[in-house]
Amino acid sequence: MGVVIDGQWTDGELPQETGQSGQFNRIDSIFRNRITADSSSGFKAEPGRYHLYVAHACPWAHRTLIYRALKKLDGLITVAYAIPGIKEKGWTYERDPRFPDCTPDGVNGFHYLYEAYVASNPHYTGKVTVPTLWDKKTKKIVNNESSEIIRMLNSEFNGITGDRTDYYPQALRAEIDAVNERVYHNVNNGVYRSGFAKTQAAYDEAYDGLFSTLDWLEARLSKQRYLVGHQITEADWRLFPTLVRFDVAYFSIFKCNRQRIADFPNLSNYMRELYQVPGVADTVKPRHYVINYYSIPRVNPTMIIPKGTPVDFGQPHDRTRLAA
């Protein structure tokens, strides 16, 4: 998708994204400030102060949209939604009648997301990624690390919304963190490590780790309704965006083709239960996933976009057989 070098958009990739063995290495996010309820961080949780730049296609951005919906933050945090597909200058915000659920940037009027990065640091060098959390008051990026953004959304606005649902409860944190670590490396990022591998050995390692972990999750979900404890937690919402993209994109374009999620009875029913949690279905856009992933030149040089989107998440699930 290109990168920014000293404040200028440049085509190409960062060399450090490819390891010596051809493996894909995800680069750490750069902006890591925090919103806090008590303003101790310098970024106070306030209604209308913050703005999210996202893309429906991106699983990392999807996490933040789920939390925004579940934690009743729709009216407090505004959003700009990029149009799907790999564009000349990265994530692009504009009106397109083909994508009525993608809205331009009504806060800053940025056409490209990289403009937000350069506005925050004129000499910025690095990737331009969604989600990006923007502060309207200081006119700078607060954070572009999804795992940290969802933690802020989980707790720091509770006093404003009155919603105290906690997806990262103290008593379960150690187990949530352990599940997250395995799922992130082998599943969330594992599909990318498969799809972007540049050697057979790197691909084989990522592929084997991915399906070993999916088998582990399938077995775990045969005995309990959710990944940790008897309630939906952060671990579930971090896995879910990868599951809903798997059969329409990762299975084929990223060569993750041992099985579809539809072929795992417990994972597929679990995915449908999470999809049917009120507010979540509106955040799921399978057609965007097809368009976006098949628009990546390095994995689809012909740039032909499949017409089909063969998923139906609304079918009944069987998860009530397990105690919640």
Disulfide bonds with the S-S distance in Angstrom:
none
